Amino acid sequence: MQPLFALLTLPAVSVLVAPGPEDGCPSTRQVSAALSERAPAAQSTRELDSESALTLVLPPPGTPQEPSFSLVDQQGRLRLFRTLARPGATNARDCAALSVTVAIIVQRYLEEIEMPEVEAARKSPTVQVVPPAPPSPSPPPVVVGPPPRLRARWDMSLGISQRFADQATSLEAYDLRLSVARTLGARVDTGLLVRLWSGISGWTQYDWTGGRGDVMRVPSGLDLMWRRAASSVELQLGLSGLLDCWILGSRDPTNLHWDYRFVVAGALTGGMQVPLGKRLFARLFFDFAVAAWRYEYFDRIRGKETVFSTPGVFGDAGLALGMSLR
């Protein structure tokens, strides 16, 4: 059992430093020496009796937080917590400077709570070594751990988009899409996001000599995006795999034909998500896509006349409203 070093003994208050490893910055020994040099003669009677002591606890080395320390009373209550600036280069000189900073903060804390009638005690400071205390009265060390992990965020939205391509006309160029997204990682301000969406477009009518037809799209996609919070706005950028199901219902004087074609495309996708409240948000998005192949529809009677073809290069842009869930 390592002893507690008494750095500061006052008429009513003793400040002790909890034992710890010597590779910390600052270390227990450095803080003990700094407090012994700056020991003020102050007295505090606020919630402490003559047998009370405050324990100064340093976090173990290797924690991700900035250097810090805590003052804890014998009931385990936290009386003071301060975070210090991490030195640019960790060396003995910088760590010693941090220990002096700790001593100054503790000194000022005790001066703020001391009673006016003990002002004269300032002129005769007393520094003593307290013998090892039994385990029972020693407060447990306060360990500053890593921040708690946050649960993933779910985003659900409904939006409308427009397709920009030479072959897209009328209502077939507009689609209504529903999407579900999930964030990956423990941080709120940055990380990855996966979005799955699907939709349906309007009908577009095509007429040609001897017949007519209606075209509709059923688009869907899977997005993998990197997200980054900039103030209250979240920026999103990534890659997407798109799948379009094209449906063509054609009529000639004697028959009705239904054709189904599937087109796969790769896209660069991005967007901007703006909060509208605690859970609601609006999202602007765009896709720039290149199809792996194209389809052409021919007049079934004439055979060589192209009446419709799917686009090879196209873009989508739209607006969605949604809600975030955890």
VOGU-3710 file (C-alpha; in Angstrom, 3 decimals, decimal comma):
1> mqplfalltl> 0,000/0,000/0,000  1,601/3,271/-1,116  1,177/6,187/1,312  -0,674/9,365/0,536  1,716/12,310/0,380  0,535/15,232/2,494  1,398/18,328/0,571  -0,591/20,921/2,416  -1,685/20,796/6,089  -3,853/23,637/7,368
11> pavsvlvapg> -5,460/24,219/10,796  -8,632/22,530/9,486  -7,759/21,143/6,060  -5,043/18,819/4,747  -4,430/18,468/1,011  -3,107/15,030/0,105  -1,890/13,686/-3,233  -3,067/10,184/-4,113  -0,189/7,851/-5,103  0,252/7,131/-8,771
21> pedgcpstrq> 2,784/6,164/-11,438  5,814/8,389/-11,909  5,518/8,505/-15,712  2,542/10,872/-15,685  2,803/14,457/-16,859  2,787/15,926/-14,287  3,737/13,062/-11,958  2,644/12,611/-8,346  6,113/13,514/-7,066  6,260/16,717/-9,130
31> vsaalserap> 2,857/17,896/-7,873  3,827/17,029/-4,270  6,998/19,110/-4,500  5,208/22,065/-6,099  2,468/22,118/-3,443  5,016/21,875/-0,622  6,816/24,963/-1,957  3,636/27,030/-2,315  1,805/25,834/0,851  -0,449/28,701/2,063
41> aaqstrelds> -1,546/29,037/5,678  -5,299/29,148/5,135  -8,203/27,595/7,059  -11,557/26,406/5,790  -14,499/25,450/7,982  -17,083/25,066/5,180  -18,426/21,474/5,369  -15,051/20,246/6,755  -14,073/19,466/10,348  -10,593/19,457/11,876
51> esaltlvlpp> -10,035/15,827/10,890  -11,021/16,339/7,233  -8,695/16,157/4,267  -8,963/16,820/0,557  -7,297/14,331/-1,796  -5,740/15,504/-5,064  -6,141/12,831/-7,757  -4,224/12,798/-11,038  -5,536/10,739/-13,986  -3,435/7,746/-15,039
61> pgtpqepsfs> -1,053/8,391/-17,959  -2,190/7,348/-21,406  -5,766/8,667/-21,133  -7,014/10,489/-24,276  -8,144/13,580/-22,363  -6,076/16,696/-21,724  -4,074/16,694/-18,411  -6,417/17,265/-15,458  -6,754/16,818/-11,693  -9,528/16,527/-9,090
71> lvdqqgrlrl> -9,962/17,446/-5,419  -12,137/14,918/-3,579  -13,220/15,027/0,100  -13,378/12,030/2,442  -17,037/11,433/1,536  -16,046/10,916/-2,106  -17,598/14,215/-3,255  -15,852/16,121/-6,023  -14,847/19,588/-4,767  -12,732/20,810/-7,673
81> frtlarpgat> -11,930/19,630/-11,207  -9,658/21,401/-13,653  -8,385/20,551/-17,155  -4,925/21,771/-18,184  -3,509/22,495/-21,622  -1,410/19,626/-22,972  2,250/20,704/-23,520  3,490/20,769/-27,081  6,400/18,423/-26,303  6,233/16,185/-23,219
91> nardcaalsv> 9,480/16,660/-21,294  10,500/17,080/-17,657  10,510/20,875/-17,878  6,987/21,126/-19,277  5,635/18,581/-16,778  7,227/20,504/-13,899  5,545/23,692/-15,158  2,178/21,879/-15,149  2,760/20,780/-11,539  3,327/24,432/-10,521
101> tvaiivqryl> 0,086/25,350/-12,284  -1,741/22,666/-10,252  -0,260/24,058/-7,019  -1,367/27,624/-7,884  -4,943/26,481/-8,645  -5,185/24,541/-5,354  -3,763/27,504/-3,419  -6,327/29,903/-4,890  -9,156/27,440/-4,242  -8,250/27,236/-0,533
111> eeiempevea> -7,884/31,027/-0,313  -11,400/31,494/-1,713  -13,031/29,265/0,942  -10,997/30,383/3,982  -12,639/32,413/6,808  -11,645/36,069/7,423  -10,711/35,478/11,077  -7,802/33,189/10,183  -6,010/35,740/8,003  -3,158/35,843/10,487
121> arksptvqvv> -2,494/32,150/9,964  -1,203/32,963/6,453  2,118/34,132/7,917  3,029/30,732/9,384  2,435/27,973/6,849  3,009/24,415/7,995  3,966/21,546/5,723  4,110/18,090/7,257  4,204/14,465/6,211  1,128/12,441/7,112
131> ppappspspp> 1,801/8,797/8,034  0,225/6,067/5,883  -3,520/5,953/6,398  -5,528/2,709/6,542  -7,320/1,769/3,314  -10,816/2,425/4,629  -10,745/6,256/5,023  -8,886/6,776/1,729  -11,289/7,853/-1,028  -11,157/5,776/-4,205
141> pvvvgppprl> -9,143/7,268/-7,086  -11,157/9,263/-9,587  -10,341/7,873/-13,035  -11,263/9,988/-16,022  -12,267/7,475/-18,697  -13,012/7,872/-22,399  -16,283/9,587/-23,371  -19,309/7,285/-23,645  -20,066/5,843/-27,072  -23,112/7,254/-28,808
151> rarwdmslgi> -25,768/5,118/-30,407  -26,092/5,115/-34,169  -28,505/7,570/-35,756  -31,304/6,465/-38,070  -32,625/8,902/-40,699  -35,903/8,318/-42,539  -36,964/10,701/-45,312  -39,384/11,158/-48,199  -38,370/13,271/-51,157  -38,841/14,124/-54,809
161> sqrfadqats> -36,135/14,326/-57,461  -35,760/15,267/-61,102  -33,618/13,438/-63,657  -31,574/15,452/-66,139  -30,880/13,571/-69,399  -31,618/13,975/-73,089  -33,933/10,957/-73,060  -35,946/11,936/-69,955  -39,115/13,877/-70,701  -42,410/14,793/-69,046
171> leaydlrlsv> -43,461/12,972/-65,839  -40,980/10,128/-66,352  -38,219/12,572/-65,349  -39,649/12,977/-61,812  -39,655/10,334/-59,117  -40,841/10,067/-55,521  -38,333/8,242/-53,303  -38,272/6,870/-49,737  -34,922/6,402/-47,981  -33,554/4,917/-44,750
181> artlgarvdt> -30,045/5,815/-43,552  -27,818/4,771/-40,650  -24,684/6,439/-39,333  -21,549/4,393/-38,611  -19,099/5,262/-35,813  -19,361/6,773/-32,334  -18,822/10,448/-33,182  -21,608/12,931/-33,821  -19,669/15,379/-36,017  -18,085/12,971/-38,506
191> gllvrlwsgi> -18,173/9,385/-39,766  -19,752/7,203/-42,430  -23,377/6,875/-43,456  -25,178/4,110/-45,369  -28,444/4,938/-47,157  -30,861/2,591/-48,930  -33,618/4,138/-51,027  -36,223/3,304/-53,654  -38,880/5,207/-55,554  -41,245/5,398/-58,501
201> sgwtqydwtg> -41,571/7,862/-61,355  -44,507/9,195/-63,318  -45,713/7,861/-66,687  -44,531/9,354/-69,965  -46,438/8,658/-73,188  -44,678/8,057/-76,527  -46,454/7,972/-79,880  -45,145/6,629/-83,154  -46,562/5,556/-86,490  -48,924/2,683/-85,907
211> grgdvmrvps> -48,708/2,560/-82,110  -48,110/4,209/-78,757  -46,502/3,352/-75,409  -46,087/4,436/-71,786  -42,758/4,446/-69,939  -42,187/4,424/-66,170  -39,086/4,030/-63,985  -38,687/2,279/-60,607  -35,311/3,590/-59,356  -33,400/2,376/-56,278
221> gldlmwrraa> -29,930/2,800/-54,861  -27,420/2,092/-52,103  -25,221/5,000/-50,950  -22,023/4,900/-48,883  -21,193/8,446/-47,820  -18,710/10,304/-45,649  -20,395/12,929/-43,475  -18,964/15,984/-41,741  -20,754/18,528/-39,540  -20,062/22,161/-40,431
231> ssvelqlgls> -21,777/24,274/-37,778  -25,401/23,030/-37,724  -25,264/21,726/-41,335  -24,102/18,196/-42,170  -22,256/17,761/-45,489  -22,390/14,339/-47,176  -20,337/12,975/-50,084  -19,783/9,456/-51,392  -20,448/6,772/-53,993  -23,695/5,084/-54,972
241> glldcwilgs> -24,846/2,037/-56,869  -28,084/2,631/-58,819  -30,579/0,179/-60,271  -33,345/1,379/-62,620  -36,234/-0,858/-63,633  -37,749/0,483/-66,872  -41,326/-0,522/-67,694  -42,706/0,033/-71,207  -46,275/-0,764/-72,101  -46,663/-0,562/-75,908
251> rdptnlhwdy> -49,797/-0,882/-78,023  -50,214/-1,544/-81,701  -53,511/-2,018/-83,580  -53,834/-5,649/-82,404  -51,651/-6,255/-79,330  -50,544/-4,891/-75,929  -46,933/-5,663/-74,924  -45,121/-5,171/-71,607  -41,320/-4,916/-71,549  -39,123/-4,778/-68,426
261> rfvvagaltg> -35,483/-3,720/-68,542  -32,939/-3,287/-65,728  -30,071/-0,793/-65,928  -27,165/-0,671/-63,443  -25,240/2,582/-62,965  -22,471/3,946/-60,736  -22,810/7,460/-59,342  -21,031/10,167/-57,413  -23,558/11,296/-54,808  -23,641/14,157/-52,327
271> gmqvplgkrl> -25,926/16,273/-50,251  -26,460/18,749/-47,453  -28,647/17,994/-44,423  -30,093/20,947/-42,498  -31,886/20,506/-39,124  -35,405/21,916/-38,807  -35,763/21,146/-35,108  -34,663/18,547/-32,589  -35,456/15,592/-34,901  -36,723/16,953/-38,237
281> farlffdfav> -34,410/17,840/-41,112  -34,342/18,818/-44,789  -31,834/17,267/-47,192  -30,701/18,515/-50,599  -29,088/15,780/-52,707  -27,642/15,128/-56,153  -26,336/12,184/-58,198  -24,090/12,167/-61,256  -24,298/8,707/-62,831  -22,948/6,671/-65,722
291> aawryeyfdr> -24,917/3,591/-66,816  -23,167/0,286/-67,445  -25,292/-0,253/-70,596  -28,268/1,189/-72,479  -31,501/-0,205/-73,909  -33,331/0,862/-77,062  -36,994/0,164/-77,820  -37,977/-0,362/-81,469  -41,291/-0,126/-83,270  -42,541/-3,717/-83,329
301> irgketvfst> -44,113/-3,207/-86,740  -41,393/-1,249/-88,548  -38,610/-2,957/-86,595  -35,869/-0,358/-87,194  -37,424/2,790/-85,778  -36,145/3,631/-82,267  -39,051/4,971/-80,205  -37,288/5,195/-76,844  -33,822/4,584/-75,295  -32,481/4,673/-71,716
311> pgvfgdagla> -29,825/7,332/-70,955  -26,145/6,490/-70,686  -25,154/9,551/-68,621  -27,611/11,367/-66,378  -27,989/13,386/-63,183  -30,540/13,496/-60,384  -31,239/16,345/-57,961  -33,912/16,677/-55,343  -35,177/17,645/-51,889  -36,243/15,361/-49,040
321> lgmslr> -37,843/15,937/-45,620  -37,216/13,473/-42,830  -36,808/12,579/-39,171  -33,777/11,379/-37,173  -34,184/8,545/-34,660  -31,756/7,002/-32,133
//
